[in-house]
C-alpha cells in the first residue's frame, strides 16, 4: 500500500489482499478442525490457534511501536513488514515435516 497513489488502485489492492487472505484462512481453519477431530478436541485446537494468533499480534504491535519510536518512516515500516511476512510464508514449506516419517 505504501506505493499506491490513487484511491481506485487502493480499493483494488485491498480487495485482492482480502481475497488472498480468505484463500489462506479458510483452508487453514478447516485443517485445524480436522486435526482437532483426530487428536485433541476441536475446542482445544481453536484455543491454541487463538493463543498463537494473539501472541503474534502482540509481538508485531510491540515491534511496530519500537520501530515507530525510532522515527522510521511509515512507508519503510510497511515495506519491511511485507518483506518479513513474505519471508515467513516462504519459510513455512521448508519447515514442513516429511510425510514418509509419520
One Martini backbone bead per residue (centre of mass of N, CA, C, O) as a GRO file, in nm:
protein
  102
    1UNK     BB    1   0.051   0.066  -0.011
    2UNK     BB    2   0.298   0.270  -0.023
    3UNK     BB    3   0.276   0.288  -0.364
    4UNK     BB    4  -0.006   0.401  -0.357
    5UNK     BB    5  -0.184   0.693  -0.515
    6UNK     BB    6  -0.473   0.574  -0.566
    7UNK     BB    7  -0.791   0.488  -0.481
    8UNK     BB    8  -0.867   0.258  -0.681
    9UNK     BB    9  -0.607   0.094  -0.633
   10UNK     BB   10  -0.657   0.050  -0.332
   11UNK     BB   11  -0.917  -0.114  -0.361
   12UNK     BB   12  -0.798  -0.344  -0.531
   13UNK     BB   13  -0.576  -0.428  -0.332
   14UNK     BB   14  -0.762  -0.489  -0.088
   15UNK     BB   15  -0.928  -0.707  -0.231
   16UNK     BB   16  -0.691  -0.894  -0.294
   17UNK     BB   17  -0.603  -0.940  -0.001
   18UNK     BB   18  -0.873  -1.056   0.099
   19UNK     BB   19  -0.885  -1.299  -0.091
   20UNK     BB   20  -0.614  -1.425  -0.007
   21UNK     BB   21  -0.691  -1.462   0.290
   22UNK     BB   22  -0.925  -1.657   0.240
   23UNK     BB   23  -0.747  -1.879   0.097
   24UNK     BB   24  -0.590  -1.925   0.373
   25UNK     BB   25  -0.793  -1.944   0.622
   26UNK     BB   26  -1.004  -2.159   0.550
   27UNK     BB   27  -0.814  -2.409   0.520
   28UNK     BB   28  -0.682  -2.376   0.797
   29UNK     BB   29  -0.941  -2.422   0.965
   30UNK     BB   30  -1.009  -2.700   0.849
   31UNK     BB   31  -0.747  -2.836   0.939
   32UNK     BB   32  -0.780  -2.778   1.239
   33UNK     BB   33  -1.046  -2.938   1.275
   34UNK     BB   34  -0.935  -3.209   1.179
   35UNK     BB   35  -0.710  -3.231   1.392
   36UNK     BB   36  -0.907  -3.213   1.634
   37UNK     BB   37  -1.053  -3.484   1.573
   38UNK     BB   38  -0.789  -3.672   1.585
   39UNK     BB   39  -0.707  -3.551   1.861
   40UNK     BB   40  -0.789  -3.312   1.987
   41UNK     BB   41  -1.017  -3.108   2.047
   42UNK     BB   42  -1.152  -2.843   1.886
   43UNK     BB   43  -1.141  -2.634   2.116
   44UNK     BB   44  -0.834  -2.661   2.170
   45UNK     BB   45  -0.736  -2.590   1.886
   46UNK     BB   46  -0.859  -2.303   1.881
   47UNK     BB   47  -0.717  -2.199   2.135
   48UNK     BB   48  -0.430  -2.228   2.024
   49UNK     BB   49  -0.467  -2.046   1.781
   50UNK     BB   50  -0.542  -1.790   1.945
   51UNK     BB   51  -0.283  -1.770   2.106
   52UNK     BB   52  -0.092  -1.732   1.859
   53UNK     BB   53  -0.231  -1.489   1.732
   54UNK     BB   54  -0.209  -1.297   1.980
   55UNK     BB   55   0.098  -1.317   2.013
   56UNK     BB   56   0.167  -1.207   1.733
   57UNK     BB   57   0.027  -0.934   1.760
   58UNK     BB   58   0.189  -0.837   2.005
   59UNK     BB   59   0.468  -0.851   1.868
   60UNK     BB   60   0.403  -0.657   1.627
   61UNK     BB   61   0.317  -0.411   1.793
   62UNK     BB   62   0.581  -0.385   1.945
   63UNK     BB   63   0.758  -0.346   1.695
   64UNK     BB   64   0.612  -0.097   1.584
   65UNK     BB   65   0.658   0.082   1.830
   66UNK     BB   66   0.967   0.074   1.824
   67UNK     BB   67   1.005   0.183   1.532
   68UNK     BB   68   0.839   0.448   1.569
   69UNK     BB   69   1.020   0.556   1.802
   70UNK     BB   70   1.269   0.572   1.582
   71UNK     BB   71   1.149   0.725   1.324
   72UNK     BB   72   1.033   0.551   1.106
   73UNK     BB   73   0.902   0.537   0.819
   74UNK     BB   74   0.605   0.409   0.716
   75UNK     BB   75   0.694   0.288   0.444
   76UNK     BB   76   0.930   0.119   0.564
   77UNK     BB   77   0.755  -0.050   0.750
   78UNK     BB   78   0.572  -0.178   0.533
   79UNK     BB   79   0.798  -0.312   0.370
   80UNK     BB   80   0.920  -0.476   0.604
   81UNK     BB   81   0.663  -0.634   0.671
   82UNK     BB   82   0.629  -0.766   0.393
   83UNK     BB   83   0.901  -0.914   0.395
   84UNK     BB   84   0.854  -1.075   0.652
   85UNK     BB   85   0.604  -1.229   0.550
   86UNK     BB   86   0.730  -1.355   0.297
   87UNK     BB   87   0.955  -1.511   0.447
   88UNK     BB   88   0.771  -1.670   0.637
   89UNK     BB   89   0.600  -1.813   0.414
   90UNK     BB   90   0.854  -1.936   0.268
   91UNK     BB   91   0.948  -2.114   0.525
   92UNK     BB   92   0.719  -2.318   0.578
   93UNK     BB   93   0.774  -2.546   0.362
   94UNK     BB   94   1.063  -2.612   0.484
   95UNK     BB   95   0.930  -2.706   0.779
   96UNK     BB   96   0.807  -2.948   0.679
   97UNK     BB   97   0.723  -3.253   0.722
   98UNK     BB   98   0.787  -3.570   0.644
   99UNK     BB   99   0.556  -3.805   0.545
  100UNK     BB  100   0.740  -4.071   0.577
  101UNK     BB  101   0.783  -4.029   0.909
  102UNK     BB  102   0.481  -4.107   1.028
   0.00000   0.00000   0.00000
